[in-house]
Amino acid sequence: MSSKTYDAIIIGAGIVGSACAAECAREGMSVAIVEAGIVGGGATAAGMGHLVVMDDSEAQFALTRYSQQLWDEISDELPREVEHDACGTIWIAADDEEMAEARRKEKFYSDRGVKTEILDAQSLAEAEPNLRPGLVGGLRVPGDSVIYPPCAAQFFVDQATSKGAQLFPGVAVDAITGDGVRLRNGTSINGGLIVNSAGSSSSSLTRGLEVKKRKGHLVITDRYPDFVRHQLVELGYLKSAHTLTAESVAFNVQPRKTGQLLIGSSRQFGVDDARVDTSILTLMLDRAVEYLPGLGKLSSLRTWTGFRAATPDKLPLIGPHAEHDRLYLATGHEGLGITTSLATAKLLVAQIMNRETKISVTPYLPARMAQETRHA
Ligand SMILES: Cc1cc2nc3c(=O)[nH]c(=O)nc-3n(C[C@H](O)[C@H](O)[C@H](O)COP(=O)(O)OP(=O)(O)OC[C@H]3O[C@@H](n4cnc5c(N)ncnc54)[C@H](O)[C@@H]3O)c2cc1C
């Protein structure tokens, strides 16, 4: 396919691969981006685009916080179609136990320099009048924001190609070889190093990777400007998002710049079928209507599903493969890959260039997972 030998071959032009490609190209590397479908067409197109600081662990916090700072740094450069909206998040407490969680979260964030604001029942109702009465309060995190992820991926690919990277769209990698990648069309591309950023398909290219598909559903409505003003997430979300086995739904609603509402979210393991599952969808929408009763009267336009790439310890794999020195991994970002794409790219390239990193890479190193990996 190409007689050239690239410094880096990036497999997958989701938001993670695209951000890595832009960063590699910025460092002067010659880059090939090989994408089986279209740019940003995988989980990146299916995701909500909530850029959110999370505190499930110190490592998760460090990565999301660092990445959010990187998004803030480029917010003025993002093209209009990326729809960056600094709407903030409100974590909603339905009872006293969840309010205690809001206070714990508030302390965790403010101890680490993230601005937050505790809302009582009245200030929550004033901030979001369409929420049902009787909620106890919440936590506002004003620094969180929202983007439209496929356009962000395209923006990063454009940055990479403007620095000489070559995009191979509609071209699937069949196998990672000793000196590059073999393509499904029978040809090859040679590269000094290979980055497996194929999202939930990454484990089919690198055997032994503990990356599993975690299905999610989303619904988008017609335009109802100002129906909600922040990304609204129930604090019960934390229970459902962080169990590794259960099939779960949680209230998670996002205002889009278009005036539309994006309604999530569900999580299912062990399901490969991408079709909409009406039983899960019903549970998810019922949950949303519990919090926003007026939602039941609005029109939805489209429902879709996507697959998160989940690792057992809920942290992504960023860095060299434990056994193959020319293979790097940038995968396993589960439900936070839009947020953490930029930090992933920085950490990956710093490791390639043997440079200091702004945050410790240790928690994300692939070597932490016991792997018995052989290439196909
Ligand atoms: C319902 C849902 C809601 C979400 N909400 C959020 C959110 O609000 N905030 C957030 O931060 N994250 C969210 N996420 C997670 C986020 O979408 C993902 O973590 C992120 O998109 C992962 O990006 P990626 O580039 O790793 O994977 P992908 O976007 O899946 O990209 C991988 C690419 O690799 C390509 N590929 C695969 N196999 C091959 C091959 N053999 N050869 C060549 N190319 C190949 C695919 O075509 C694809 O384009 C959500 C996910 C889902 C499913």
The ligand as an SDF file (V2000), in Angstrom:
LIG
                    3D

 53 58  0  0  0  0  0  0  0  0999 V2000
  -22.8760    5.4550   25.3730 C   0  0  0  0  0  0  0  0  0  0  0  0
  -21.5160    6.0290   25.6190 C   0  0  0  0  0  0  0  0  0  0  0  0
  -21.3790    7.2570   26.2560 C   0  0  0  0  0  0  0  0  0  0  0  0
  -20.1210    7.7880   26.5090 C   0  0  0  0  0  0  0  0  0  0  0  0
  -20.0180    9.0200   27.0720 N   0  0  0  0  0  0  0  0  0  0  0  0
  -18.7950    9.5680   27.2850 C   0  0  0  0  0  0  0  0  0  0  0  0
  -18.6670   10.8560   27.8650 C   0  0  0  0  0  0  0  0  0  0  0  0
  -19.6590   11.5370   28.1200 O   0  0  0  0  0  0  0  0  0  0  0  0
  -17.4110   11.3310   28.1210 N   0  0  0  0  0  0  0  0  0  0  0  0
  -16.2840   10.6160   27.8250 C   0  0  0  0  0  0  0  0  0  0  0  0
  -15.1880   11.0940   28.1110 O   0  0  0  0  0  0  0  0  0  0  0  0
  -16.3660    9.4050   27.2320 N   0  0  0  0  0  0  0  0  0  0  0  0
  -17.5940    8.8610   26.9650 C   0  0  0  0  0  0  0  0  0  0  0  0
  -17.7030    7.6240   26.4080 N   0  0  0  0  0  0  0  0  0  0  0  0
  -16.4920    6.8790   26.1240 C   0  0  0  0  0  0  0  0  0  0  0  0
  -15.8370    7.3350   24.8460 C   0  0  0  0  0  0  0  0  0  0  0  0
  -16.7970    7.4340   23.7990 O   0  0  0  0  0  0  0  0  0  0  0  0
  -14.7370    6.3540   24.4650 C   0  0  0  0  0  0  0  0  0  0  0  0
  -13.9040    6.0860   25.5780 O   0  0  0  0  0  0  0  0  0  0  0  0
  -13.8660    6.9360   23.3490 C   0  0  0  0  0  0  0  0  0  0  0  0
  -14.6490    7.3250   22.2420 O   0  0  0  0  0  0  0  0  0  0  0  0
  -12.8500    5.9100   22.9290 C   0  0  0  0  0  0  0  0  0  0  0  0
  -12.1650    6.4210   21.8280 O   0  0  0  0  0  0  0  0  0  0  0  0
  -11.2040    5.4730   21.0330 P   0  0  0  0  0  0  0  0  0  0  0  0
  -10.5440    6.3130   20.0160 O   0  0  0  0  0  0  0  0  0  0  0  0
  -10.3600    4.6920   21.9870 O   0  0  0  0  0  0  0  0  0  0  0  0
  -12.1800    4.3670   20.3820 O   0  0  0  0  0  0  0  0  0  0  0  0
  -13.1190    4.4610   19.1110 P   0  0  0  0  0  0  0  0  0  0  0  0
  -13.7860    5.7550   18.9800 O   0  0  0  0  0  0  0  0  0  0  0  0
  -13.9760    3.2340   19.1350 O   0  0  0  0  0  0  0  0  0  0  0  0
  -12.0810    4.3860   17.9140 O   0  0  0  0  0  0  0  0  0  0  0  0
  -11.4190    3.2060   17.5540 C   0  0  0  0  0  0  0  0  0  0  0  0
  -11.2960    3.2430   16.0440 C   0  0  0  0  0  0  0  0  0  0  0  0
  -10.5230    2.1290   15.6420 O   0  0  0  0  0  0  0  0  0  0  0  0
  -11.0290    1.6830   14.4170 C   0  0  0  0  0  0  0  0  0  0  0  0
  -10.6090    0.2980   14.2430 N   0  0  0  0  0  0  0  0  0  0  0  0
  -11.0170   -0.7780   14.9520 C   0  0  0  0  0  0  0  0  0  0  0  0
  -10.4230   -1.8900   14.4900 N   0  0  0  0  0  0  0  0  0  0  0  0
   -9.6040   -1.4950   13.4870 C   0  0  0  0  0  0  0  0  0  0  0  0
   -8.7280   -2.1920   12.6150 C   0  0  0  0  0  0  0  0  0  0  0  0
   -8.5700   -3.5190   12.6800 N   0  0  0  0  0  0  0  0  0  0  0  0
   -8.0450   -1.4830   11.6760 N   0  0  0  0  0  0  0  0  0  0  0  0
   -8.1950   -0.1310   11.5850 C   0  0  0  0  0  0  0  0  0  0  0  0
   -9.0220    0.5750   12.3780 N   0  0  0  0  0  0  0  0  0  0  0  0
   -9.7140   -0.1130   13.3210 C   0  0  0  0  0  0  0  0  0  0  0  0
  -12.5330    1.8370   14.5520 C   0  0  0  0  0  0  0  0  0  0  0  0
  -13.1670    1.8910   13.2720 O   0  0  0  0  0  0  0  0  0  0  0  0
  -12.6420    3.1270   15.3440 C   0  0  0  0  0  0  0  0  0  0  0  0
  -12.8390    4.2560   14.5220 O   0  0  0  0  0  0  0  0  0  0  0  0
  -18.9610    7.0750   26.1120 C   0  0  0  0  0  0  0  0  0  0  0  0
  -19.0850    5.8560   25.4510 C   0  0  0  0  0  0  0  0  0  0  0  0
  -20.3440    5.3450   25.1720 C   0  0  0  0  0  0  0  0  0  0  0  0
  -20.4450    4.0470   24.4170 C   0  0  0  0  0  0  0  0  0  0  0  0
  1  2  1  0
  2  3  1  0
  2 52  2  0
  3  4  2  0
  4  5  1  0
  4 50  1  0
  5  6  2  0
  6  7  1  0
  6 13  1  0
  7  8  2  0
  7  9  1  0
  9 10  1  0
 10 11  2  0
 10 12  1  0
 12 13  2  0
 13 14  1  0
 14 15  1  0
 14 50  1  0
 15 16  1  0
 16 17  1  0
 16 18  1  0
 18 19  1  0
 18 20  1  0
 20 21  1  0
 20 22  1  0
 22 23  1  0
 23 24  1  0
 24 25  2  0
 24 26  1  0
 24 27  1  0
 27 28  1  0
 28 29  2  0
 28 30  1  0
 28 31  1  0
 31 32  1  0
 32 33  1  0
 33 34  1  0
 33 48  1  0
 34 35  1  0
 35 36  1  0
 35 46  1  0
 36 37  1  0
 36 45  1  0
 37 38  2  0
 38 39  1  0
 39 40  1  0
 39 45  2  0
 40 41  1  0
 40 42  2  0
 42 43  1  0
 43 44  2  0
 44 45  1  0
 46 47  1  0
 46 48  1  0
 48 49  1  0
 50 51  2  0
 51 52  1  0
 52 53  1  0
M  END
$$$$
